[in-house]
Amino acid sequence: MAGLAKKFGLKSEHDAENLRDSYQRHEVEQEQTDPYEVAKQYISPKFTNEEEILYAAKFMFARQLAREPL
């Protein structure tokens, strides 16, 4: 899921730096492919559909940001 989370938006530490500095120090780099198409690459017995995969990637990003904001 970490690979998927990195393809959309900022790394958690870059997001934290933008918030800390109150300006966009780091530009957002977006994957041009639809997130659901990218998520299909991560289907496994544990994550059986795109929505579960995208939820897990968002959860991972939020957890990283909460644990180590900088």
Backbone torsions as a table, in degrees:
resi	resn	phi	psi	omega
1	MET	NA	-26.5	-179.7
2	ALA	-61.2	-39.7	178.8
3	GLY	-62.5	-39.1	178.9
4	LEU	-68.3	-44.3	-178.8
5	ALA	-61.6	-33.8	-178.5
6	LYS	-72.9	-20.2	-177.1
7	LYS	-78.0	-18.0	-176.0
8	PHE	-126.3	115.7	178.0
9	GLY	87.8	-154.9	-176.2
10	LEU	-100.3	161.0	167.2
11	LYS	-68.2	153.5	-176.9
12	SER	-59.4	-37.8	-179.2
13	GLU	-69.3	-32.8	177.2
14	HIS	-71.4	-37.4	176.4
15	ASP	-63.0	-42.5	179.2
16	ALA	-63.8	-40.0	178.4
17	GLU	-65.1	-39.8	176.9
18	ASN	-61.6	-42.9	179.0
19	LEU	-66.5	-43.7	-179.6
20	ARG	-60.9	-43.5	-174.8
21	ASP	-86.6	-5.6	179.4
22	SER	59.1	28.2	171.1
23	TYR	-156.3	166.2	-175.1
24	GLN	-84.6	83.8	178.4
25	ARG	-70.1	-38.2	-179.9
26	HIS	-112.5	128.9	178.4
27	GLU	-78.6	145.5	177.6
28	VAL	-77.8	128.4	175.5
29	GLU	-108.7	114.0	-176.7
30	GLN	-101.4	138.9	169.5
31	GLU	-68.0	136.7	-178.1
32	GLN	-77.8	-18.0	-179.1
33	THR	-81.8	148.0	177.0
34	ASP	-59.0	134.3	-178.9
35	PRO	-55.1	-35.1	179.4
36	TYR	-67.2	-33.9	177.1
37	GLU	-68.7	-42.0	178.8
38	VAL	-66.4	-39.6	-178.7
39	ALA	-61.9	-29.4	179.9
40	LYS	-57.9	-28.0	-179.9
41	GLN	-68.3	-17.2	-175.2
42	TYR	-105.4	8.0	178.9
43	ILE	-63.9	133.7	-178.0
44	SER	-152.4	178.0	176.5
45	PRO	-60.1	-30.6	-179.6
46	LYS	-79.5	-37.7	179.4
47	PHE	-119.6	104.6	-168.3
48	THR	-95.5	-8.1	177.5
49	ASN	-149.6	168.4	-174.2
50	GLU	-62.4	-37.7	-178.1
51	GLU	-65.0	-39.8	177.1
52	GLU	-63.5	-39.6	-178.8
53	ILE	-66.3	-46.1	-179.8
54	LEU	-66.4	-36.8	176.2
55	TYR	-62.2	-44.1	-179.3
56	ALA	-64.2	-39.6	179.1
57	ALA	-65.4	-41.9	178.0
58	LYS	-65.8	-39.9	178.6
59	PHE	-62.3	-43.3	-179.6
60	MET	-62.8	-44.5	178.9
61	PHE	-61.2	-46.9	-179.2
62	ALA	-62.0	-39.8	179.7
63	ARG	-66.5	-41.9	177.4
64	GLN	-61.4	-43.2	-179.2
65	LEU	-65.9	-38.8	-179.5
66	ALA	-70.2	-36.3	-177.1
67	ARG	-79.1	-41.1	-177.9
68	GLU	-137.6	78.0	-175.7
69	PRO	-59.8	-28.4	174.9
70	LEU	-119.9	NA	NA
